[in-house]
């Protein structure tokens, strides 16, 4: 009888592991969907930023601050 109970316990373990693997697969699918959505949104934001930069370049380059410095010179460090 011990061998039968061991076999049943092993089958129960296999079924539980299969359910866990299935649950993890669903979670991975949801994560993949979220990553694809984030990638799509990032690409859209990159396009917007490129448009802003192109617009700024069309009007004379880097934006100026009230003290006359440009954004590029501010990022370069103190003068």
VENQUIQUI-V609972 format. One record per backbone hydrogen bond with DSSP energy under -0.5 kcal/mol. CO is the residue of the C=O (numbers start at 0). NH is the residue of the N-H. E is the energy in kcal/mol with one decimal. If there is no record, write none. Layout:
<<CO,NH,E> <CO,NH,E>>
This chain:
<<0,4,-2.1> <1,5,-2.2> <2,6,-2.2> <3,7,-2.4> <4,8,-2.2> <5,9,-2.2> <6,10,-2.3> <7,11,-2.4> <8,12,-2.2> <9,13,-2.3> <10,14,-2.5> <11,15,-2.3> <12,16,-2.5> <13,17,-2.4> <14,18,-2.1> <15,19,-2.1> <16,20,-2.5> <17,21,-2.4> <18,22,-2.3> <19,23,-2.4> <20,24,-2.2> <21,25,-2.0> <22,26,-2.0> <23,27,-2.5> <24,28,-2.2> <25,29,-2.1> <26,30,-2.4> <27,31,-2.5> <28,32,-2.1> <29,33,-2.2> <30,34,-2.5> <31,35,-2.2> <32,36,-2.2> <33,37,-2.5> <34,38,-2.5> <35,39,-2.1> <36,40,-2.3> <37,41,-2.6> <38,42,-2.3> <39,43,-1.8> <40,44,-2.2> <41,45,-2.7> <42,46,-2.1> <43,47,-2.1> <44,48,-2.5> <45,49,-2.4> <46,50,-2.0> <47,51,-2.3> <48,52,-2.6> <49,53,-2.5> <50,54,-2.5> <51,55,-2.5> <52,56,-2.5> <53,57,-1.8> <54,58,-0.9> <55,58,-0.5> <55,60,-1.4> <56,59,-1.3> <62,70,-1.8> <64,67,-1.9> <68,64,-2.9> <69,73,-1.9> <70,74,-1.9> <71,75,-1.3> <72,76,-0.6> <73,76,-0.8>>
